[in-house]
Amino acid sequence: MHGARVGHTRCTVNPEDLHDLPLERRTVERRRRDVPVEHDRRRTDRRASRIAPVVEFVGVAVVVDSWPLMRAGIRQLLEGQGFRVAADTTSVADAVAEVGDRLDLAVIGATSEDLVASVERVQRLQRGEQTGRTLLLMEQVDAVMLRRLLGMGVDGVVQRSIGMEDLAAACSRLLAGHRVLSGGPLSVLASAGLEVSIADDEPAEDGVSFTPKEKEVLGHLAQHRSNREIAAAMHLSQATVKTHLTHIYAKLEVSSRREAIAVSVARGLLA
C-alpha cells in the first residue's frame, strides 16, 4: 500500500496494483479502495446537476386548489416560468393573506369557497396592478356563470383537466394581455352567444387583422346571430354579410361560425 492520507482511515493504493484484475473488477476495486479516478464523470455530473438555470422573475403568483398534487404541479410550472409562488393552498382567503401587496397571477381551481367571492377578493388585491391576472380552472361552467365571470373581468377560464403545456401557454398569453378560454368554457362561449366585445385595433400575435366591418360581423357572430339578423343590424345585404364571413373564415383558417368564435377568443381577437 502507498500514500496513506492523513486524517482519513481509508488508504489509497497504486492503480498499477490493480492491472491484473478484470476490467469490471478493477472499477469496483478502485471505488472500494478510494483510488482516484481521472475525470470521474460521476462527480462532474453531480456538480453540474446542482447548477439550476437562471430564470428571469416575472411576478408573484398564488395557486388555489383542493388537490395537493394539482397545486404542486402548477407551482412547479409557474416557478419554471419565473414566478415566485407566494402560496399554494386550498383557500383563496389564506392565499391572499400570504401575498402582501402584489399579486400578478392567481390560479384558482377547485375550492369549497364561493367562486364569485373568491374572484372579488383577488381583484381587490390586484386593484392598481396593471399586470394582475386571474385564471380559473373549472370542471364545468354554464353560460350564466361564464357570462358573470367574464363580466367581472376574469382573464382566463379553462378546463381543469388542461395539460401542463397548455396551461403554461395560457399563463404566457395572460401575461401578454390576452383573454384565454379553452376546453369546456370555450365550447360554452361558442354555443351560447355571449356578449363579447371586439379587441383593440392592434393585430394579433400571428398578424391576423380585420377591417372595421369584419370586426362588427365577428361581434355579431359572438352573439349567435344569423346572417339575416346581422344584415339587418348593419344595414347590409345578406350577400355582403356572406362576403365578410368568407373573408373572416379565410383569415382565421376555419370553416364554420363555431370555429370562428373559438379561434378568435383563443387568439385574443375577441376580448
C-alpha positions as CSV (number, residue, x, y, z in Angstrom):
1,M,0.0,0.0,0.0
2,H,1.2,3.5,-0.7
3,G,0.2,7.1,0.1
4,A,-1.9,6.8,3.2
5,R,-3.9,10.1,3.7
6,V,-3.5,11.9,7.0
7,G,-6.7,12.1,9.0
8,H,-8.5,9.5,6.9
9,T,-9.0,5.9,7.9
10,R,-9.1,4.7,4.2
11,C,-5.9,4.3,2.2
12,T,-5.3,4.7,-1.4
13,V,-3.4,2.2,-3.5
14,N,-1.3,2.5,-6.5
15,P,-3.5,1.9,-9.6
16,E,-0.8,-0.3,-11.0
17,D,-1.6,-2.9,-8.4
18,L,-5.0,-3.4,-10.0
19,H,-3.9,-4.0,-13.5
20,D,-4.1,-7.8,-13.2
21,L,-7.8,-7.7,-12.3
22,P,-10.6,-7.9,-15.0
23,L,-11.8,-4.5,-16.1
24,E,-15.2,-4.8,-14.2
25,R,-13.4,-5.8,-11.0
26,R,-10.8,-3.1,-11.5
27,T,-13.5,-0.4,-11.4
28,V,-15.2,-1.9,-8.3
29,E,-11.9,-2.1,-6.5
30,R,-10.9,1.5,-7.4
31,R,-14.1,2.7,-5.8
32,R,-13.9,0.4,-2.8
33,R,-10.3,1.3,-2.1
34,D,-10.8,5.0,-2.8
35,V,-8.4,5.0,-5.7
36,P,-8.6,8.4,-7.5
37,V,-10.1,8.0,-11.0
38,E,-9.1,10.7,-13.5
39,H,-12.0,12.7,-15.0
40,D,-14.6,10.9,-12.8
41,R,-17.8,11.8,-14.7
42,R,-20.0,10.7,-11.7
43,R,-18.7,13.6,-9.6
44,T,-18.8,16.1,-12.5
45,D,-22.4,15.2,-13.4
46,R,-23.5,15.6,-9.8
47,R,-22.0,19.0,-9.6
48,A,-23.5,20.1,-12.9
49,S,-26.9,18.9,-11.8
50,R,-26.8,21.2,-8.8
51,I,-26.5,24.3,-11.0
52,A,-30.0,25.5,-11.7
53,P,-30.7,27.6,-14.8
54,V,-31.3,31.3,-14.2
55,V,-35.0,32.2,-14.8
56,E,-36.0,35.8,-15.1
57,F,-38.5,37.0,-12.4
58,V,-41.9,37.8,-14.0
59,G,-44.2,38.2,-11.0
60,V,-45.8,36.9,-7.9
61,A,-48.4,34.2,-8.1
62,V,-50.7,32.1,-5.9
63,V,-52.2,28.7,-6.6
64,V,-55.5,27.6,-5.0
65,D,-56.9,24.1,-5.4
66,S,-58.2,21.3,-3.2
67,W,-55.8,18.7,-4.6
68,P,-52.2,18.8,-3.3
69,L,-50.8,17.2,-6.4
70,M,-52.5,19.6,-8.6
71,R,-51.1,22.5,-6.6
72,A,-47.6,21.0,-6.7
73,G,-47.7,20.6,-10.4
74,I,-48.9,24.1,-11.1
75,R,-46.4,25.6,-8.6
76,Q,-43.6,23.8,-10.4
77,L,-44.8,25.0,-13.7
78,L,-45.1,28.7,-12.6
79,E,-41.7,28.7,-10.9
80,G,-40.2,27.4,-14.1
81,Q,-41.7,30.4,-15.9
82,G,-40.2,32.8,-13.5
83,F,-43.0,33.4,-11.0
84,R,-42.4,33.5,-7.2
85,V,-45.3,31.4,-5.8
86,A,-46.2,33.1,-2.6
87,A,-48.7,30.5,-1.6
88,D,-50.3,27.3,-2.7
89,T,-53.3,26.4,-0.6
90,T,-56.9,25.2,-0.6
91,S,-58.3,28.7,0.3
92,V,-58.2,31.9,-1.6
93,A,-58.5,33.8,1.7
94,D,-55.4,32.1,3.0
95,A,-53.5,32.6,-0.3
96,V,-54.3,36.3,-0.3
97,A,-53.2,36.7,3.3
98,E,-49.7,35.3,2.3
99,V,-49.2,37.6,-0.6
100,G,-48.6,41.1,0.7
101,D,-49.4,44.0,-1.6
102,R,-48.5,42.4,-5.0
103,L,-50.2,39.7,-7.0
104,D,-49.6,39.3,-10.7
105,L,-51.3,35.9,-11.3
106,A,-53.9,34.0,-9.3
107,V,-54.6,30.4,-10.5
108,I,-57.8,29.2,-8.9
109,G,-59.1,25.6,-9.3
110,A,-61.4,23.5,-7.2
111,T,-62.2,25.2,-3.9
112,S,-65.0,25.0,-1.4
113,E,-65.3,28.8,-1.3
114,D,-67.8,30.8,-3.3
115,L,-66.2,31.4,-6.7
116,V,-67.5,34.9,-7.3
117,A,-66.5,36.0,-3.8
118,S,-63.0,34.5,-4.3
119,V,-62.6,36.3,-7.6
120,E,-63.7,39.6,-6.0
121,R,-61.2,39.0,-3.1
122,V,-58.3,38.5,-5.6
123,Q,-59.3,41.5,-7.7
124,R,-59.4,43.8,-4.6
125,L,-55.7,42.8,-4.0
126,Q,-54.9,43.3,-7.7
127,R,-56.5,46.7,-7.9
128,G,-53.9,49.1,-9.1
129,E,-51.7,46.4,-10.6
130,Q,-51.9,46.7,-14.4
131,T,-50.5,43.2,-14.8
132,G,-52.7,41.4,-12.4
133,R,-54.4,38.4,-14.0
134,T,-56.9,35.7,-12.8
135,L,-57.0,32.3,-14.3
136,L,-59.8,29.9,-13.3
137,L,-59.6,26.1,-13.7
138,M,-63.1,24.7,-13.9
139,E,-64.5,21.3,-14.3
140,Q,-67.8,22.6,-15.7
141,V,-69.4,26.0,-16.2
142,D,-72.7,27.1,-17.6
143,A,-73.4,30.1,-19.8
144,V,-74.9,32.2,-16.9
145,M,-71.8,31.8,-14.7
146,L,-69.4,32.2,-17.6
147,R,-71.1,35.5,-18.6
148,R,-70.9,36.7,-15.0
149,L,-67.2,35.8,-14.7
150,L,-66.3,37.5,-17.9
151,G,-68.3,40.5,-16.9
152,M,-66.3,40.7,-13.7
153,G,-63.1,40.9,-15.7
154,V,-61.8,37.4,-15.3
155,D,-58.9,37.0,-17.7
156,G,-59.0,33.2,-18.3
157,V,-61.3,30.3,-17.8
158,V,-60.0,26.9,-18.9
159,Q,-60.8,23.2,-18.3
160,R,-59.4,22.0,-15.0
161,S,-58.1,18.9,-16.8
162,I,-55.9,21.0,-19.1
163,G,-52.4,19.7,-19.8
164,M,-49.4,21.4,-18.3
165,E,-48.0,22.5,-21.6
166,D,-51.4,24.1,-22.5
167,L,-51.5,25.7,-19.0
168,A,-48.1,27.1,-19.5
169,A,-49.1,28.6,-22.8
170,A,-52.3,30.0,-21.2
171,C,-50.3,31.7,-18.5
172,S,-48.0,33.3,-21.0
173,R,-50.9,34.6,-23.0
174,L,-52.5,36.1,-19.9
175,L,-49.3,37.9,-19.0
176,A,-49.2,39.2,-22.6
177,G,-52.6,40.8,-22.0
178,H,-54.9,38.3,-23.8
179,R,-58.0,36.6,-22.6
180,V,-57.8,32.8,-22.5
181,L,-60.7,30.4,-22.9
182,S,-60.3,26.7,-23.7
183,G,-62.0,23.3,-23.4
184,G,-65.5,23.3,-21.9
185,P,-65.7,27.1,-21.3
186,L,-64.8,27.8,-24.9
187,S,-67.5,25.5,-26.1
188,V,-70.0,27.2,-23.9
189,L,-68.9,30.6,-25.3
190,A,-69.2,29.4,-28.9
191,S,-72.7,27.9,-28.4
192,A,-74.3,30.4,-26.0
193,G,-73.9,33.6,-27.9
194,L,-72.4,35.6,-25.1
195,E,-72.0,39.4,-25.3
196,V,-68.3,39.7,-26.2
197,S,-66.5,42.9,-27.2
198,I,-64.0,43.1,-30.1
199,A,-60.4,43.6,-29.1
200,D,-58.4,46.7,-29.9
201,D,-57.3,47.5,-33.5
202,E,-53.8,46.0,-32.9
203,P,-53.3,42.8,-34.9
204,A,-53.0,39.6,-33.1
205,E,-49.7,37.8,-32.4
206,D,-50.0,35.9,-35.7
207,G,-50.7,39.0,-37.7
208,V,-54.4,38.4,-38.2
209,S,-56.3,41.7,-38.5
210,F,-59.8,42.6,-39.7
211,T,-61.5,45.6,-41.3
212,P,-64.0,47.6,-39.2
213,K,-66.9,45.8,-41.0
214,E,-65.4,42.4,-40.4
215,K,-64.9,43.1,-36.8
216,E,-68.5,44.2,-36.5
217,V,-69.6,41.0,-38.2
218,L,-67.4,38.9,-35.9
219,G,-69.0,40.6,-32.9
220,H,-72.5,39.7,-34.2
221,L,-71.3,36.1,-34.6
222,A,-70.2,36.0,-31.0
223,Q,-73.8,36.9,-30.1
224,H,-75.1,34.0,-32.2
225,R,-77.0,36.0,-34.8
226,S,-78.0,34.7,-38.2
227,N,-76.9,36.2,-41.5
228,R,-80.3,37.9,-41.8
229,E,-80.1,39.4,-38.3
230,I,-76.5,40.6,-39.0
231,A,-77.6,42.2,-42.3
232,A,-80.5,44.0,-40.6
233,A,-78.4,45.3,-37.7
234,M,-75.6,46.5,-40.1
235,H,-78.0,47.7,-42.8
236,L,-76.3,45.4,-45.4
237,S,-77.5,42.8,-47.8
238,Q,-77.2,39.2,-46.8
239,A,-74.8,38.7,-49.8
240,T,-72.5,41.3,-48.3
241,V,-72.6,39.7,-44.9
242,K,-71.7,36.3,-46.6
243,T,-68.7,38.0,-48.3
244,H,-67.5,39.4,-44.9
245,L,-67.9,35.9,-43.4
246,T,-65.9,34.4,-46.2
247,H,-63.0,36.8,-45.6
248,I,-63.2,36.2,-41.8
249,Y,-63.1,32.4,-42.3
250,A,-60.2,32.6,-44.6
251,K,-58.1,34.8,-42.3
252,L,-58.8,32.5,-39.3
253,E,-58.4,29.4,-41.5
254,V,-61.7,28.0,-40.3
255,S,-64.9,26.8,-42.0
256,S,-67.7,27.4,-39.5
257,R,-69.2,30.0,-37.2
258,R,-68.4,27.9,-34.1
259,E,-64.7,27.6,-35.2
260,A,-64.5,31.3,-36.0
261,I,-65.6,32.2,-32.5
262,A,-63.4,29.6,-30.8
263,V,-60.3,30.6,-32.7
264,S,-61.0,34.4,-32.3
265,V,-61.2,34.0,-28.5
266,A,-58.2,31.8,-28.3
267,R,-56.1,34.3,-30.3
268,G,-57.3,37.3,-28.4
269,L,-59.3,38.8,-31.2
270,L,-62.5,38.7,-29.1
271,A,-61.9,40.1,-25.6
